[in-house]
């Protein structure tokens, strides 16, 4: 696979004038899987200018015509499905079967986006409906694109979360400058190769790759960018918000999603959902369950069941479709190990795990985690789950809400009234009742509060965030 991948500007695949490339190393095997271009600021500017020019004609293209290009994109993605899935597996260490599902989910997302956009109609209003208004005024309201969208995607879903930004932007008449995560860039490039094969007009979509230190701030602060859609770490998100200079932002950032298990919960159900939610793809999901609050009276039973369920979790290579795979890089593994070490030094009880082989950290369950431990508050993005015992549900709610994050939460209870009461008190964008925290289905609203983001995603909401209302008033004399 070890190819030299080009960046994409104005319909052309190019090597950078810098002659510099970034090596992408597989997280699970000691091998370079490819190289991407480290472009210059002038090349980034060229991408933005190409998008700016192309947007004028693209906006005038009918929504049905824009949809036809995206339908052809779907066909090309289906043809390249296994090739793209293999790239995802090798580049970010995701199990092959899950990588295939990611491409399939992306195809469904693009199709739904086209259909949703086609059915977003405008509206008309009569002036006479307002007190003192006149029948002589009629307002016609419809949505128009913002212009050039900067789409910045993360490594963990390098195709799906990229398409979740690109498809709504394109179908609504925007053009796109796409900056994939460096680790994940090859997968993103492969996805855009499919779009290029679909015959997309020049400049409508441009792919830029490179060092964040060289082009990151330049892209964000560029006056040619009209909107930014970002998924990534909270610290990066805060920096983008400071630099964005009043342009619209939608950001999905980190999370510390809690699972609250009350004493009447169906523990067998809760255990399966918690283990799946906490450990799939080694916990490298912003929506992973990252801490469990459990009432003391059932804590021993819950921990016993979690321990038994963890014995079924597979560990090893993504090529063998294992659940626990090596983390994306050594730095990430070191961070997770540091959280585990800190908790153990402060008298947390190790139930299972705390074994490491390079970037591979075995699934780790820690009991009696307390508020003075970093693991109670910091997002690990790895396969470690802290159990925090509480005397009351209110204590769980209070500690959950003290977090800087507010992405999702899970509540496990057989009393639906109690579950809804708890859900109403939790500070999170979404609350799952008797299910794991997760993104999707992709047409559901997806919201981050506090340090977990701003704005709302989900197919319809993403289209709305990348457009604005425009009103034309007809005066009848």
N, C-alpha and C positions, 0 to 999 in steps of 0.2 A: 504493500500500500504506500510505502514511503515516497510520496510524490510531493512536488513543489506546487502548491495550489495558488492560483492567481486571485487578485481581487477584481471586482466587476464595476466598471464605470461606463455609463452611456452606451450600454449594450456590448461592451468589449471586455474580455478577460485579459488582464495585464499583469506583468511583473512590475514591482515598484522600482522607481528610479533610484531609491536608496540602496538597492542591491542587497538589502538586509532581509533576512527571513527569521521567523520564530519557529523553533522546533516544538512539535506537539508529541509529548511522550505518553505512552499508554500507562494508565494507573495500575494495571495488573500484570504487566509483563515488561521486562527491561528492554524496551524497543521504542524507537521513534516511529510514529505512524504517519507522519507527514510534516510538511513545513508550510506556513502561511506567510504572506507578505507583511512586512513592517513598513507601512506606507508613511509618507511625509504629510505635513500639514497642507502643503500645496496640493497634494493629491486628494486629501480629504475635502479641500475646498472645491476641487474640480467635481467631485461626486455631488456635493451639495448644489453647485451651480447647474449641473446636468439635471438634477431632480427639479430644480426651480424652473428651468426652461420647459421641461417635459410636462410639468403639472398643468400648464395653461391648456394644452391640447387634451390631456388626460381628463381633466375636469369636464370638458365639453363632450367627451365620449359618453354615449348613453350607458346607463347602468346595466342594461342587457349586454352590451358589447363588452363592458368591463367584466361582467360575469362570465362571458364566453372564454375570455383569457384564463380566468381562474378555474373554470371547468377543465380546460386543456391542461392546466397545471396539475389538477387532480389526476388526470390520466397518466401524465408523466411520472408523478409520484408513485402511482400504483405500479407502473412498469419498473421503477427503480427501488421498490420497497425493500427488497432483501439487501441490495447494495447499500442503501442508506442505513438500514438497521445494523449491518455489519460495521459500518463506519461509527455509528453511535456506540456500539459495544466496544470497539477497539479504542475509541477516543476518550470516552468518559466512564467506561467500565460498567455499563448497564447490561444486565442479562439479555441475551439475544432475543428471547421470546418477548420480553418487556420492550425491547427496542422496536421489534416488529409492531407491537401494539401501539407504540408511540406514533409510528408512521401512519397506521390505520386510523388512530384517533385524530391525527392531523388532517387526514383526508376528510373525515366526517366533519371536522370543525370548519374547514374551508367551504364545504358544500352547504352547511347550515348557515354560514355567514352570507353566502350569495343569496340564499333563499330569504333570510331575514332582511337583508338590505332591500331586496326587490319589493318587500311588503311594508317598508317604512314610508307611508304616505305623508304628504303635507296636510295642512288644514286651512280652512278659511273662517273668518269671523266677521260678523256684522257689527257696525258701530252702534246700532240702535240698542244692543243688549246692555250697554253701560248707561247708567243714569245720565240723562242729558245728551246722550249720544245721538247720532244721526244715521238714518238708513243710507245716506249718501256716501258713507265710507265703508269699504270692504277691505279687510286685510287678508293677504295670502301669505302663509308661512311655510317655509320648507327648509331643509337642512343643506348646507353647503360645506365643502371640505375646508380644512384649516390651511392646507398648503403642503409643506414638506414635513414629514414625520420622521424623527430620529428614533429608531427602534433598537433598543439595547437588551440583549437576551442573556440568560444565565447558562451555566454548563449542564445543569442536571436534567433539563428537558430541552435540548438544543434545537430540536425541530418543532415540537408542539408549541412551546412558549414563544418561539420566533414567529410561527405562523399565526398565533393568536394576536400578534401585533400587526403583522404584514397584511393579512387578508382583510381585516376590517378597514385598514388604512386605504388599501388599493380599491376595494369595492365602493368606497365612499368618495373617490375622486382625488385622494391625496397621492403624492409620490413619496417614496421611502428611501432613506439612507439607513441601511441595516448594519449595525455593529454587533456581531456575535461575540460571546465570551471567547477569550483566546483558547481556553480548553473547551472545545465544542465548536470551534470555528469551521473545522472541516465538515462536520455534519451540517452546519448552516450553509456552507458553500454548496454542498451536494444538493441540498434542498432548492437552492436558487439555480443550480444547473437545470433542474427540472422546470423551473419557471422560465428560464431562458429558452429552453426547447419548446415551450408553449408559444413562443413568438411575441412575448411582451414588448411593447414599443421601447425604443432606446431611452434611457434616462429615467424611466418610471420607477425602477428599482435599482439601487446601487449598493454594493457590498464593500465595506471598508474593514480592514483588519490591521492590527498593529498594537504597539505598546500604549497602554492607557496614559502613561506619563508623557507620551509624545503627542497623541491626538485626542485624548479623553476630554480634557477641558476645552480644547479648541472646538470640538464638535458641539459640546453643550452650550458654549457661549456664542456660537456662530450666529450672526444676524439672519442667515438664510434658513435657520431651523424654526419652524412654526409650532411644533408640539413635540414632546418627548414622552415615550412610553418605555419604562425601565423596569426590569425585574433583576434583583440582585441583593447584595448586602445592605443593611441599614445604614452603615457609615457612609458608603458610597452614595446611597440615596439622599442622605442629608446634605452631602457636598453638592450633588446635582441641584437640589432645591435652592441652595444658596447662590449657585452660579447661573440658574436658568433665566433670570432677568424677566420675570413676569409672564413667560410663555406657559401655556397649559401643560400640566404634568399629570401623568398617571403612573404610579409606582407601586410595585409589589415588593415588599422588603422581607426582613426576617420575621421569625415567630418563635414563641415559646409556648406552643399550644398545650393546654392542660387537658387531662381527662379527669373528671370528677366522678368518683364511684361512691354512691350512697348505699346505705346498709340494706336497702330493699332491692338492689340491682340483681339482675340475672348475671351471675359471675361468669358462667361459662361463655355467654355471649360477650361480656365485657372483655374477658381475657383474650379471646380470638381477635376482637377488633383492636384492642390495645397493642398486641404483639404485631399484628399486620400494620397498624398505623405508625408504630414506633420504629420498626426494623426493616420494612421494605426498602430496597435500594440502599441498604446500610444507613437508613435515617437521613439520607441526603435529600430531604424535601423540606421546603419551607413550611408545609402543612403537616409535617410529621408530629405525632404525639411526643412531646419532649419532657413531660413530667406527669405523674399520677398523684392526685390527692385522694386519699381513701379514709373513710371513717374507721377509727381504731377497732371497733367491734368486729369488723370483717377483714381487717388488714392481713392477719396471718393467713387466712384462707385464700385471699386474693394472691398474696405472694407465692403461696404454695402452688396455686393453679398456673400463675405466670411462669414459674420455674419449670413446670412440667411442659407447658406449651412451647417454651423456648427450646426444648430438646428437639422439637420438630423443625426448627429453623435451619435451613441448609447454609453451609459456609464454603466459600471457595471461589472458583473462577466464573466470571459472567458467561464464558463460552459453554459452561455446563449449567447455566441458568440458575445459579445459586442466589439465595436471598441476600446473604451477607457477602459483600465483595470488597476488595481493597478501596479505600477512600481515594478521592480524586488526586491527592498529592501528599507528600510527606508532611508539609506544613499543617494540613488539615488533621492528619493523624496525630501529630504532636500536640495539637490544641486539644483534641478529644482526650488524649492520654493525660494531659495536664489537668483537665476537669475531673477525671476519675481519681487521679493521685491526690488532688486537693480534698475531695470528698472523703477518701479513705483516711487521710491524715487527720481529718476532723471527726473521725469516729463513725462515718457511715459504715453500714454492714454490707460486705460483698456477698451477694447471693450466687451469682454465676458470672463468668467472663473474666475481664481484666487480663486477657491474653492477647499478645500482639505479634504479628509476623510482618515486618515492613509496614506497608500502608494498610494491611488487613488487621482490623481490630475485631475480636470476637464479640458477639452480642453480650452486653454487660448489664446486669440488673443490680441496682444498689438500693438497699432498704434503709430506713431511718435517716433519710436525708433531711437536713434542717436548713433554716433560713440563712445561716452563716456560711453556707457552702456555695461556691460559685455555680455548681451544677443546678442549684435551685433557681438560678436567674439567667445564666448565660446560655445562648443557643449553641449546642454542640455540633449540629450537622453531622452526626455520626451515630453509631449503634450503641448508645448508652441511655438507659432509662432510670431516672430516680423515682423512688417511692417516698412520698411525703405523707406521714400519718397525721390526721387532724382529729380533733375532738368533736367538731361540729361542721356541718355544711357551710355555715357562715364563715368559719375560719378558712375553709378552702376557697370560697368566693373572694374573701379579702386578700388572701395571698396571691391568688390568680390575678386580681386586678392591680396589685402593686407592681406587676411587671411593666417594663417599658414597652412591651409588645402587646398587640391586640389583633391577631389574625383570626384564629379559630379556637374553638374549645369543644370538647365532647362531654356529654353528661350521660351517665348510665344509671337509670332508675326505671322501675316498673310502674311508678306513680306519675302519670303524664302531667297532672296538675303541678306536682313538685318539680318535675323536669322543666316545665315552662316557667315556673317561678324563678328557678335558678338561672335559666337562660336569659331571663329579663334583667338579671343583675350582673351578668358577666359582661365585661368590656371587651368585646371582640366583634369582628366584622360578621362572622358566621358562627352559629352554634349547632353542633350535630347532636341529636338525641338518639342514644343507643346505636351509635355508629362511629367509626373512626373519623378523625379530621382528614380532609382531603379536598383537593381542587376538583371541581366539576360536579355534575356534567357541565360541559363548557358553555352552555347557554344560561346557567344559573348566574346571578350576580355574585361577583367575587370581590371582597372588600377587605382592606387592611386599615385598622385604626391605630392611633398612637404611633409608635415606631415601626409598625408593620406596613405602613404605606399610606397612600392618599389616592382618592378617586376610586371609581368602580369599574371592574372588568366583567367579562362575560360577553358573549357575542353582541347582543343588542346594545349593552352599555358601552362596549368598546367602540362601536360605530358612532354612538352618540358623543363619546368623549373626543372623537377625532373629527367632529363636525360642529358647526354652530348654526343656530337658527337665523334665517334671514327673512325679513318681512317686507313685502311690497304692498303698499296701500293704494287702492284705486278710489279716486274721488269722482263720484257721479254727479254731474251738475244738472 
